[in-house]
Amino acid sequence: MYTGKHAHLRPLQPAFIMASTGETVTYRELEARSNRLAHLFRKQGLQRLDHYSIFMENNSRYLEACGAGERSGLYFTCVNSYLTPGELAYILTNSESRILITSKAKLDVAREAIKECPRIELCIVADGDDESDRIVGLEQATKGLPKTPIADEYNGTAMLYSSGTTGRPKGILRPLPEQPPSQQLPLFDFLQKLWQYREGMIYLSPAPLYHSAPQAAVNLTIRMGGTVVIMESFDPERYLQLVEQWGITHTQLVPTMFSRLLKLPEEVRQRYDLSSLEIAIHAAAPCPAAVKDDMIKWWGPIIHEYYGATEGLGFTACNSQEWLAHRGTVGRVLLGDLHILDENMQACPKGTPGTVWFKTASPFEYFNDPTKTKEARSADGSMSTVGDVGYVDDDNFLYLTDRATFMIISGGVNIYPQECENLLITHPKIADAAVFGVPNPDLGEEVKAVVQPMPGISPCDELAAELIAFCSQSLSRQKVPRSIDFEAELPRLPTGKLYKRLLRDRYWGSKTSRIV
């Protein structure tokens, strides 16, 4: 969130507004805050390419926490704010973060996590007070530091985490050129044009700021000199109120939000003036065709879709007209070189599903994990995949038919099931476990566990409740199964590999697509 240019051009214009309170932070104030925090980073000894993490709910200090890193040449990791202490500690350690920025609402979790993280030199509480030499309040820590830029400004960027099939999240590290923060990275130039960002735009951000999509969208809005309205959490009617109240021009949602908007009573949907909307982007999960149809009928042909992994392997996109002509597509390739390949790495014919591979649009590696980096690449290193399955039509529009290796997408959040499976099989009453996604009309998918009890243990509702409570002690709430079924024996191949598709297909029925 580089504000240097606009702090001079439009110092008193709101850079962002918090939706629930109306708290407004101008470009001048955001610039001063970001600079003070950047000075604190240097004071703590953080230099270009060092790492820190942010673990907070959406609040009025989030953007400066990112902006300070973006002008200091640092990698900053925005962490899922629902993680448990153990999950947070793993990311802090793996990312080699030296500073953690958190909030009073998340401090108890942060305090527990950093006990396991000796590399964390300082925990900054954005809206709190000093507790110790290691846990300090942001205001006190930056008091007296200059509100002007640091002497050695460099462009920094987010290093976000993407879970792998092993269940352990992986940091996605992209090269960071040695350039000033006023010069944005090439990917942002591309997105800025694609998403029709412009001076004077007003962007409504309804999603958690730790996600990659809001990160990019908010960053671009600030760089364009627009105003961001940040929802602390999503509520469908409140969303519509905000569009009318602030004259929102641009926004980005996930399909679950579309679904919840459409479920509002007709009189509520028609109550608000949405005519200011110029473009609404959606991604993060495949959108049910019926939902997208209804949204285009309601909002008009302003709905744009894109598909791309956080890894930045490639990028497809389509506007409303293209989607209506190719119903169900996630677009044509705009970045990268797409290949649909079978198990033998041979090209699939048009219309035939295979693994989606890209000759990488932008280089990346999984931080400190050369094994996982190698696994994501073809044998010759020229292509990468995250395991999605799809096909292209005669017009080269891409369609997705399955998830990356049993990844669950629930409400736009990626959930990888092996972590939960590994936990369940540690329970003394469970011999084997499988976790996967099953249809949910609101979230797209929900987490389902199927378990094999130990001999002599009878399946019952009480045992299911016990297992759900057991998972809740160690996993963030999105990863905890909503329901548990029982099987006498789970289907495993002679090699020991769990043949999970046999189980999952029972819940998806005869659908040829895993996308609801």
Secondary structure as GFF3:
##gff-version 3
##sequence-region A 1 516
A	DSSP	alpha_helix	4	9	.	.	.	ID=ss1
A	DSSP	beta_strand	14	18	.	.	.	ID=ss2
A	DSSP	beta_strand	24	26	.	.	.	ID=ss3
A	DSSP	alpha_helix	27	43	.	.	.	ID=ss4
A	DSSP	beta_strand	51	55	.	.	.	ID=ss5
A	DSSP	alpha_helix	62	70	.	.	.	ID=ss6
A	DSSP	beta_strand	75	78	.	.	.	ID=ss7
A	DSSP	alpha_helix	85	94	.	.	.	ID=ss8
A	DSSP	beta_strand	97	102	.	.	.	ID=ss9
A	DSSP	three_ten_helix	104	106	.	.	.	ID=ss10
A	DSSP	alpha_helix	107	114	.	.	.	ID=ss11
A	DSSP	beta_strand	122	125	.	.	.	ID=ss12
A	DSSP	beta_strand	135	137	.	.	.	ID=ss13
A	DSSP	alpha_helix	138	142	.	.	.	ID=ss14
A	DSSP	beta_strand	157	158	.	.	.	ID=ss15
A	DSSP	beta_strand	161	163	.	.	.	ID=ss16
A	DSSP	beta_strand	169	173	.	.	.	ID=ss17
A	DSSP	alpha_helix	186	194	.	.	.	ID=ss18
A	DSSP	beta_strand	202	205	.	.	.	ID=ss19
A	DSSP	alpha_helix	212	223	.	.	.	ID=ss20
A	DSSP	beta_strand	227	230	.	.	.	ID=ss21
A	DSSP	alpha_helix	236	246	.	.	.	ID=ss22
A	DSSP	beta_strand	250	253	.	.	.	ID=ss23
A	DSSP	alpha_helix	255	262	.	.	.	ID=ss24
A	DSSP	alpha_helix	266	269	.	.	.	ID=ss25
A	DSSP	beta_strand	279	282	.	.	.	ID=ss26
A	DSSP	alpha_helix	289	299	.	.	.	ID=ss27
A	DSSP	beta_strand	303	307	.	.	.	ID=ss28
A	DSSP	beta_strand	315	318	.	.	.	ID=ss29
A	DSSP	alpha_helix	320	325	.	.	.	ID=ss30
A	DSSP	beta_strand	331	335	.	.	.	ID=ss31
A	DSSP	beta_strand	337	341	.	.	.	ID=ss32
A	DSSP	beta_strand	354	359	.	.	.	ID=ss33
A	DSSP	beta_strand	365	366	.	.	.	ID=ss34
A	DSSP	alpha_helix	370	375	.	.	.	ID=ss35
A	DSSP	beta_strand	383	384	.	.	.	ID=ss36
A	DSSP	beta_strand	389	392	.	.	.	ID=ss37
A	DSSP	beta_strand	397	402	.	.	.	ID=ss38
A	DSSP	beta_strand	408	410	.	.	.	ID=ss39
A	DSSP	beta_strand	413	415	.	.	.	ID=ss40
A	DSSP	alpha_helix	418	424	.	.	.	ID=ss41
A	DSSP	beta_strand	430	440	.	.	.	ID=ss42
A	DSSP	beta_strand	444	453	.	.	.	ID=ss43
A	DSSP	alpha_helix	461	472	.	.	.	ID=ss44
A	DSSP	three_ten_helix	477	479	.	.	.	ID=ss45
A	DSSP	beta_strand	483	486	.	.	.	ID=ss46
A	DSSP	alpha_helix	500	508	.	.	.	ID=ss47
###
